[in-house]
Amino acid sequence: MTMADDFDPPIGVPQSIEPDIRRILAPNPSPMTYRGTNTYLLGSRDIAVIDPGPADDRHLDAILSCLCTGQRITHIVVTHSHLDHSPLAARLSDLTAAPVYAFGGSFAGRSAIMQDMADSGLSGGGEGMDLAFSPHISVADGAVIEGSDWVLNVIHTPGHLGNHIALGFGDICFTGDHVMGWASSLVSPPDGDLTDFMASCARLKRYPWRRFLPGHGDVIDAPHDRLEWLITHRNAREAAILDFLDDGPADVEKITDHVYQDTPAALIPAARRNVIAHLIDLKGKFKVTFTGSLDFKTPFKRIDRHRR
């Protein structure tokens, strides 16, 4: 269920998505970001900027030029601190005096097993972490962020990153990179945790959403179908990995070559990170095991399914 390629809005030009919601595409297209990062402006008077995006003067100018008479930026909200979402927050705050809201710094919300992996030397991959990011106001799960004519409800959705949050606005959800409008989300340990990701998907399914506004790609008009696809997609990847391991132990690179046969070469490094995420999740479910240190050459083997 990779979304259609007809999503190609002009960079830096605000587009009305819903009443009082505008989207501005950042100038950072790549194999990992699709057309670029979606920045959203919410409100008619007090404006919340959701995911200001990468450190790029062109995008900063595009955001500021969107303000109409009587409007001011009063809130800057960051769904997570990858380099394509959060770096512009500090400069935008300096210029507008609007505080930055987020779950926390780049390591907030990281699970214990992922922290152990990081301590052992496994570094993250994918979009890259904004290590300098620090919000002015940390918002916990269930917190409310309010402007003069809007209310955002904070939902902690770790998985893509430990500090990832989704933002509920009535029956609309700003999903950041947890649910994207073009492909499945990258889960790259130790920054990402697949066990957390699946739990966050299940949690989002419990809400009566009408639309998802993702960090990349087009609006998602069938949000529950998209969530179900994400869950089914991940379960299928898990099954394919286990089937391959039925033939004997294998390392991440061999598993990736088998499971991601149709994946473009540019995305293979990300696919390897996804495979590691699955293997760690499977180890927690007592379905696979390994010995020694964890890296791309570590052989994993399937645990006899008749045992625990």
HELIX and SHEET records of a PDB file:
HELIX    1   1 ASP A   57  SER A   65  1                                   9    
HELIX    2   2 LEU A   88  THR A   96  1                                   9    
HELIX    3   3 ALA A  112  ASP A  119  1                                   8    
HELIX    4   4 LEU A  194  LEU A  204  1                                  11    
HELIX    5   5 PRO A  223  LEU A  245  1                                  23    
HELIX    6   6 VAL A  252  VAL A  259  1                                   8    
HELIX    7   7 ALA A  265  LEU A  267  5                                   3    
HELIX    8   8 ILE A  268  GLY A  284  1                                  17    
SHEET    1   A 7 GLN A  15  GLU A  18  0                                        
SHEET    2   A 7 ILE A  21  LEU A  25 -1                                        
SHEET    3   A 7 ASN A  38  LEU A  42 -1                                        
SHEET    4   A 7 ASP A  46  ILE A  50 -1                                        
SHEET    5   A 7 ARG A  72  VAL A  77  1                                        
SHEET    6   A 7 VAL A 100  ALA A 102  1                                        
SHEET    7   A 7 ILE A 137  SER A 138  1                                        
SHEET    1   B 5 VAL A 144  GLU A 146  0                                        
SHEET    2   B 5 VAL A 151  HIS A 156 -1                                        
SHEET    3   B 5 ILE A 165  PHE A 169 -1                                        
SHEET    4   B 5 ILE A 172  GLY A 176 -1                                        
SHEET    5   B 5 ARG A 211  PRO A 214  1                                        
SHEET    1   C 2 VAL A 288  PHE A 290  0                                        
SHEET    2   C 2 PHE A 300  ARG A 302 -1                                        
END                                                                             
